[in-house]
Amino acid sequence: MLSLIIFIPLLAALGILLGAPARKTALGAAIAEFALTLFAFLSYDKARGGFQFLSTTPIVADWKLNYAVGADGLSLVMLLLTGLVTLAAVWVTPQIEKREGLFYACVLFITAGAAGAFASTDLFFFYAFHELALIPTFLLIGLWGSGERFTAAWKITIYLGLGSFVLLIGLIDLYLAVPEASRTFDLIELQRLGANGIIPAAAQSRPYIFLLIGFGILISLFPFHSWAPPAYASAPTAAAMLHAGVLKKFGLYGLIRVALPLLPEGAKVWANLLLILLVGNILYVGFVTIAQKKLDLMLGYSSVMHMGYIFLGIAAFNLVGVSGAALLMFAHGLSIAALFALAGFLREKNPLLTLDGFGGMAKPAPWLGFAFGLAAFASIGLPGFANFASEMAIFFGAFKPAAGLSASNFQLATVFALWGVVISAVYMLRAFRAIFLGAPGRDAASWADPAKALRWPVILLLAVLLLAGFAPGLFLAYLQPGIEAILPK
């Protein structure tokens, strides 16, 4: 089943490039992807736990290199996120005027790369599947983007290429740190070896900092964040939804899946540095977000800012904090995808998406106003949405971090992070007021809600956000056993 989740979008993309109807094929693949991820999610035996749906195909026996897939609760939640956002991204995409087949093929390649990374239990394919998604991202922004799309496309490619290179160095260093007799690419076996302290504490610091910087660049950790906002602002709607909503979570998933179980002492050595950087994400980037005058840039910076909360939960190194971080990965992916989808609707009336170019849209476009309000409230962390439940878990987890970490430093960082909630409320409510309230802006007479068929993808994303907000235990029942197995005893 996991191989189907990976290869259906891949085969559909190849079919489109060979002449299959682009939109129909892409939408069919997206529906199948969502159905399969939901079926896998519901079929998982929570009572048994651990990795399930395992499948292994040897590739190079002498190197112990295998195409291997499997999923625990953490993987399944990320795969469900991939299915949800892919379906929404393909569904809301407007008519593509040029190279329609290549556009949809690129979207599906990103989906296949993300799904492959989340489902892989082999370290080589975990890395390789993520790389599969980088070139399509460059093409989507460069060919179908807006504004300074060429600059943004090259910038994101250079940054992500550099991040991938540093990450590769870290993974090689990690592999060599394992005693030669025990070296393997098998992530499940590596997790078991990590629980037994296979890598000496003194040897953990260097590979961890490489992994932190490599994953951090891919996640837009401050100060390596400047590629993300212009890339999302210039990207077509589907690309922004998939990259900000799904692909960026690869780095966070990698820190939880690879760095924490194998390099726990290295994580503690660099914890104070990570606290400083994540506060930069929350406060510095938060104030930059307030200063934005365009909706797409504001959403791009907002996405970067919220990565700071997830880093805080991961750095806390305890079950409550890391579980909150994993749940926020899911919640943020849905909320930012919904916001970029709504921004795509708004771009049709105001191509520049300048906030002062709107005004009074709540009357001619009430559904847009209602949906944007819900998505904005979710991003802020209003009770009732998954973002609130996950951020509360992060704050509680960070206020009392794992043994060996400085509680006072974490408590100070948590206080700064709480101010980030206020900052989020300022820029989101200001954007809502500028767009939907006040005097009507220019061309107000032509403003209207999107067609009813195009509203369903956003409704789906918001409905799952509310479900996870009112009943976070449904998702934590999947996340916590896997995370408990990852954390050192």
C-alpha positions, 0 to 999 in steps of 0.5 A: 500500500505504501508503494502505491502511495508513492508510485501512483503520483509518480506514474501519473506524472509520467503518464501526463508527460507521455500525453495523458489528459493533464488535469483529469489524470492529476485530479484522479491521482490526487483522489487516489492518493488521498483515499490510500493515505486515509485508508492506511491511516485508518487501517493502522493497528494502534494497539500493536503500534510500531512500524507496519505495512513493511516492504523491502526490495534489495537494491545493492546487497553488498551495501545493504541498500534496500528500497524499504518502506514502512509506517508508524503513527508519525509517518502515517500522519505526515502521509495523510497531510500529503494526501490532503494537501495534494488533493486540495492543491490540484483541485483549486488550480485554475486553468493553466495557459501554457505547458499544462502537462508539465505543470501537473507533472511537477506537482505530482513529482513533489507529492511522490517525493514527499510521500517517499520520504515519509514512508521510507525506512531506508536512509538512502531513499529517505534522502533521495525521495526529497531530492526528487521534489527539488527540481519540480519546485524550481520549474513551477516557480520559474515557469508559472510563478509571478512577480520576481519569479526567476530570482525566487526560483534560483534563490530557493534552488541555491538555498535548498541545494546547499541545505541538501549538501550539508544534510548529506554530509551530516548523514554520511558523518552519522553513518560513519559514527556507527561502529563498522560492524553495525552500519546500516541504512535501515532506519528501524534498525538504526533507531534500535541501535540508537536506543542502545547507545551505539554512538558514543556521546563524544561522537554525537555533537558533530553529525548533529550540528550538520543535520541541524543546519542541513535540515534547518536550511530546508525548514527555513530556520533563522537565519537561513530563512530568506529563501522561503517568503519570496519563493512562496509569494512568487510560486503558483498556488499549488506549489506554495500549498505543497511546499509550505504545507508538506515538503517543508515538513521533511526537515522537521520529520528528519530531525525527529526520525533521525537526529533525536533517536541516534544523536540524543547527546548531540541534541542536548549539546546544541540545544541552547543554540537552537533556542536562540535561532528559534526565538529569531524565527518567532520574534524577528521574523514575526515583526518582519511579517507585521511589516509586510504590505502584500498578502502573499509575502505576509503568508510566506513570512508567517510560515517561516515564523511558525517553524520556530514553535515546532523547533521549540517542541523538538528541542524540549526533547520530551513526549509532550513537546515533541508530540505537540511539534508533530501535531503542529506540523500537521496543523500548520500544513493544513492551515497554511495550505488553506491560506495560500489557496484563498490567496490564490482566489484573491489574486484573480481580483488583485494580482499584486495582492497588496493589502491596500488594494482590497477592502469591504470584500465581506459583502460581495464575497461572504464565503471567502471572508468566512473561510479566510477568517477560520484559516486566520484564526487557526494560524493564530492558534484560536482554541478549537483548531489543531494549532491551538492544541499543538502549541499548548502542548509545545509550551507545556513541554518546553517549560519543563524540558528533558533532563540534561537541558537548562530549564531556565533557558527553555522557560525564557524561550517559551515566554518569548514564544508566547509573545509570538501568539500576540504577533500572529494575531496582529498581522492576521487580524490586520490582513482580515480587516484590510481585505474584508472590512472597511470601505470597498476597494477598487473594482469592488463591483466585480468581486465574488466568491469562487465557484462552489466546486472550488470551495470544497478543497478549502472546506476539507482542510478546515474541517480536518483542522477543526476535527484535530482541534476538538479531538486532538487525541485522535491524532496523538494516539498515532503520534505519541507511541512512535515518538515515545519509541524514538525518545531515549529511555 
